[in-house]
Amino acid sequence: MADADILGPALAEAHLLDGYPLMEEHANAEWLFGGDVEKAWIAELGGNPVGHVSVVQPFDAPGLSGAVGAGYTRTLGLSRLFVAPAGRGRGTASALIACVEQYAAGVGAPLALEVIEHNAAAIALYERRGWSRINTYEASWFGENGPHPIAHLYLAPTRSTP
């Protein structure tokens, strides 16, 4: 849990800089390590955690089943990706995404993610890595009383295991 002690405050700092996570009350270690996590990775710099990503399962979003097709029994979701300011500009986010892509390829499952429209840097990174936008919609993650951000659904390119 030492990583959580460091990543929680780093996530709070990322929230102030990037608006991620969207809700300030989620900018903590409990949110970061909660949910339907199947596997998670932490990036370190000089022995200190500077980034995090997880795979969640089950994962579903509007338009996902039509894009994935009927041949799969499950789809994985890339979730909770963030890099603390100390780890930025070093390829940390891309390395974390590569871990998730390799994991999904290894288990033979499609990989998708949702990203909020205002997160232009993340969108640019996903698109540089070959991810395809398959839907845009008003997200209902926070229930009827909102907020209801515009979200984009992306599907990872098919990658083979090394």
VOPAGU-2260 file (C-alpha; in pm, 1 decimal, decimal comma):
REM VOPAGU-2260
SITE   aa  ch    i         X         Y         Z
SITE  MET   A    0       0,0       0,0       0,0
SITE  ALA   A    1     306,0     227,1       1,4
SITE  ASP   A    2     244,3     294,6    -369,3
SITE  ALA   A    3    -107,8     407,5    -284,8
SITE  ASP   A    4      31,1     649,2     -26,6
SITE  ILE   A    5     237,6     814,6    -300,8
SITE  LEU   A    6      -2,3     776,9    -593,0
SITE  GLY   A    7    -302,7     917,6    -405,4
SITE  PRO   A    8    -149,3    1264,7    -366,1
SITE  ALA   A    9      -0,6    1246,6    -717,6
SITE  LEU   A   10    -346,9    1169,5    -855,5
SITE  ALA   A   11    -486,1    1468,3    -664,6
SITE  GLU   A   12    -217,3    1684,2    -828,1
SITE  ALA   A   13    -304,1    1543,6   -1171,0
SITE  HIS   A   14    -669,7    1624,5   -1104,3
SITE  LEU   A   15    -581,3    1988,7   -1043,6
SITE  LEU   A   16    -372,9    2004,3   -1363,3
SITE  ASP   A   17    -583,9    1791,5   -1598,7
SITE  GLY   A   18    -929,8    1753,3   -1450,8
SITE  TYR   A   19    -872,0    1377,5   -1422,1
SITE  PRO   A   20   -1038,5    1213,5   -1255,4
SITE  LEU   A   21   -1337,6    1430,6   -1333,3
SITE  MET   A   22   -1474,1    1432,7    -979,0
SITE  GLU   A   23   -1240,1    1576,3    -715,1
SITE  GLU   A   24   -1360,9    1323,4    -457,6
SITE  HIS   A   25   -1222,5    1045,9    -680,9
SITE  ALA   A   26    -869,5    1187,3    -672,5
SITE  ASN   A   27    -751,5     939,3    -409,5
SITE  ALA   A   28    -598,6     594,2    -376,4
SITE  GLU   A   29    -930,7     426,9    -292,8
SITE  TRP   A   30   -1073,5     528,5    -631,6
SITE  LEU   A   31    -751,1     445,7    -809,7
SITE  PHE   A   32    -737,5      88,7    -680,3
SITE  GLY   A   33   -1114,0      26,9    -658,6
SITE  GLY   A   34   -1368,8    -109,8    -901,9
SITE  ASP   A   35   -1358,7    -419,9   -1119,7
SITE  VAL   A   36    -979,0    -427,2   -1153,7
SITE  GLU   A   37    -843,9    -744,4   -1311,2
SITE  LYS   A   38    -480,7    -632,1   -1320,9
SITE  ALA   A   39    -286,5    -309,9   -1259,6
SITE  TRP   A   40      57,0    -167,0   -1333,3
SITE  ILE   A   41     253,5     108,6   -1165,1
SITE  ALA   A   42     533,0     302,5   -1335,2
SITE  GLU   A   43     829,9     405,9   -1126,4
SITE  LEU   A   44    1097,8     667,3   -1167,5
SITE  GLY   A   45    1397,0     644,0    -938,0
SITE  GLY   A   46    1207,5     390,8    -726,1
SITE  ASN   A   47     909,5     623,1    -678,8
SITE  PRO   A   48     567,4     549,6    -830,9
SITE  VAL   A   49     478,9     809,9   -1094,8
SITE  GLY   A   50     199,4     646,0   -1293,8
SITE  HIS   A   51     -75,4     389,1   -1286,8
SITE  VAL   A   52    -305,1     200,9   -1520,9
SITE  SER   A   53    -544,4     -86,4   -1471,1
SITE  VAL   A   54    -750,1    -331,3   -1669,6
SITE  VAL   A   55   -1112,6    -366,9   -1568,1
SITE  GLN   A   56   -1348,0    -645,9   -1654,9
SITE  PRO   A   57   -1635,4    -650,0   -1723,1
SITE  PHE   A   58   -1623,2    -344,2   -1946,4
SITE  ASP   A   59   -1908,4    -210,2   -2152,3
SITE  ALA   A   60   -1997,6     118,3   -2315,5
SITE  PRO   A   61   -2247,2     243,4   -2575,5
SITE  GLY   A   62   -2154,6     103,8   -2916,0
SITE  LEU   A   63   -1889,9    -136,9   -2789,9
SITE  SER   A   64   -2058,4    -469,2   -2867,5
SITE  GLY   A   65   -2120,4    -374,9   -3230,1
SITE  ALA   A   66   -1760,8    -265,7   -3277,2
SITE  VAL   A   67   -1606,5    -571,7   -3113,5
SITE  GLY   A   68   -1821,3    -831,9   -3284,8
SITE  ALA   A   69   -1979,1   -1154,0   -3169,2
SITE  GLY   A   70   -1667,6   -1370,7   -3153,4
SITE  TYR   A   71   -1556,6   -1255,5   -2807,0
SITE  THR   A   72   -1685,9   -1355,1   -2466,5
SITE  ARG   A   73   -1540,6   -1050,8   -2289,3
SITE  THR   A   74   -1386,7    -712,1   -2352,5
SITE  LEU   A   75   -1126,5    -556,2   -2125,8
SITE  GLY   A   76   -1123,4    -189,1   -2036,5
SITE  LEU   A   77    -815,2      24,4   -1993,5
SITE  SER   A   78    -889,1     233,4   -1686,5
SITE  ARG   A   79    -745,9     474,2   -1430,2
SITE  LEU   A   80    -449,2     576,4   -1644,4
SITE  PHE   A   81    -260,0     873,1   -1510,3
SITE  VAL   A   82      95,5     997,2   -1487,1
SITE  ALA   A   83     210,0    1231,3   -1212,2
SITE  PRO   A   84     382,9    1552,0   -1322,5
SITE  ALA   A   85     720,5    1407,6   -1215,2
SITE  GLY   A   86     681,3    1123,4   -1467,9
SITE  ARG   A   87     559,3    1322,6   -1766,9
SITE  GLY   A   88     753,9    1372,2   -2087,0
SITE  ARG   A   89     935,2    1040,4   -2045,5
SITE  GLY   A   90     704,4     801,2   -2233,9
SITE  THR   A   91     548,2     679,7   -1909,9
SITE  ALA   A   92     187,1     685,1   -2029,1
SITE  SER   A   93     276,7     508,8   -2352,4
SITE  ALA   A   94     469,7     240,4   -2162,5
SITE  LEU   A   95     174,7     181,7   -1930,1
SITE  ILE   A   96     -63,3     155,1   -2226,2
SITE  ALA   A   97     174,9     -93,5   -2391,2
SITE  CYS   A   98     155,2    -313,3   -2079,2
SITE  VAL   A   99    -222,2    -321,7   -2101,5
SITE  GLU   A  100    -220,8    -383,3   -2477,0
SITE  GLN   A  101      22,7    -674,0   -2434,4
SITE  TYR   A  102    -187,1    -819,6   -2153,7
SITE  ALA   A  103    -507,1    -801,7   -2361,7
SITE  ALA   A  104    -332,4    -961,3   -2659,5
SITE  GLY   A  105    -199,3   -1236,3   -2433,5
SITE  VAL   A  106    -546,0   -1327,3   -2305,8
SITE  GLY   A  107    -703,3   -1285,3   -2650,5
SITE  ALA   A  108    -950,6   -1016,1   -2549,0
SITE  PRO   A  109   -1035,5    -690,0   -2722,8
SITE  LEU   A  110    -937,0    -377,4   -2532,0
SITE  ALA   A  111   -1133,8     -53,6   -2512,8
SITE  LEU   A  112   -1143,1     266,1   -2310,7
SITE  GLU   A  113   -1353,1     573,1   -2247,7
SITE  VAL   A  114   -1197,8     918,7   -2237,4
SITE  ILE   A  115   -1364,0    1249,9   -2159,4
SITE  GLU   A  116   -1371,9    1497,0   -2445,3
SITE  HIS   A  117   -1168,9    1765,7   -2264,7
SITE  ASN   A  118    -868,1    1535,8   -2221,8
SITE  ALA   A  119    -703,9    1627,1   -2552,7
SITE  ALA   A  120    -355,8    1504,0   -2456,1
SITE  ALA   A  121    -485,9    1155,2   -2374,6
SITE  ILE   A  122    -692,0    1144,7   -2693,9
SITE  ALA   A  123    -387,4    1241,6   -2899,8
SITE  LEU   A  124    -180,5     968,9   -2731,7
SITE  TYR   A  125    -440,7     697,9   -2796,5
SITE  GLU   A  126    -473,8     801,1   -3159,3
SITE  ARG   A  127     -93,4     805,9   -3208,8
SITE  ARG   A  128     -89,3     448,8   -3076,8
SITE  GLY   A  129    -346,8     344,7   -3338,7
SITE  TRP   A  130    -660,6     333,5   -3123,8
SITE  SER   A  131    -985,5     396,4   -3314,3
SITE  ARG   A  132   -1269,5     615,1   -3193,7
SITE  ILE   A  133   -1587,5     415,7   -3231,8
SITE  ASN   A  134   -1847,2     625,7   -3050,3
SITE  THR   A  135   -1914,3     958,1   -2879,8
SITE  TYR   A  136   -2191,9    1001,3   -2624,4
SITE  GLU   A  137   -2303,9    1172,1   -2307,8
SITE  ALA   A  138   -2169,2     955,6   -2025,6
SITE  SER   A  139   -2399,0     854,2   -1742,0
SITE  TRP   A  140   -2132,6     725,3   -1500,3
SITE  PHE   A  141   -2246,1     955,3   -1220,5
SITE  GLY   A  142   -2617,1     879,8   -1238,3
SITE  GLU   A  143   -2916,3    1094,6   -1313,1
SITE  ASN   A  144   -2787,4    1400,8   -1126,8
SITE  GLY   A  145   -2464,2    1409,8   -1327,5
SITE  PRO   A  146   -2231,9    1546,1   -1429,7
SITE  HIS   A  147   -2275,1    1401,7   -1777,7
SITE  PRO   A  148   -1951,8    1463,6   -1968,3
SITE  ILE   A  149   -1909,7    1390,8   -2335,7
SITE  ALA   A  150   -1707,7    1071,2   -2364,5
SITE  HIS   A  151   -1535,2     903,1   -2653,9
SITE  LEU   A  152   -1509,2     526,5   -2678,8
SITE  TYR   A  153   -1187,4     392,2   -2828,1
SITE  LEU   A  154   -1093,4      42,4   -2938,2
SITE  ALA   A  155    -729,3     -69,5   -2930,9
SITE  PRO   A  156    -564,7    -195,3   -3245,9
SITE  THR   A  157    -526,3    -569,1   -3261,7
SITE  ARG   A  158    -180,4    -663,4   -3142,6
SITE  SER   A  159     -20,3   -1003,9   -3132,9
SITE  THR   A  160     179,1   -1125,9   -2835,9
SITE  PRO   A  161     559,2   -1123,6   -2882,9
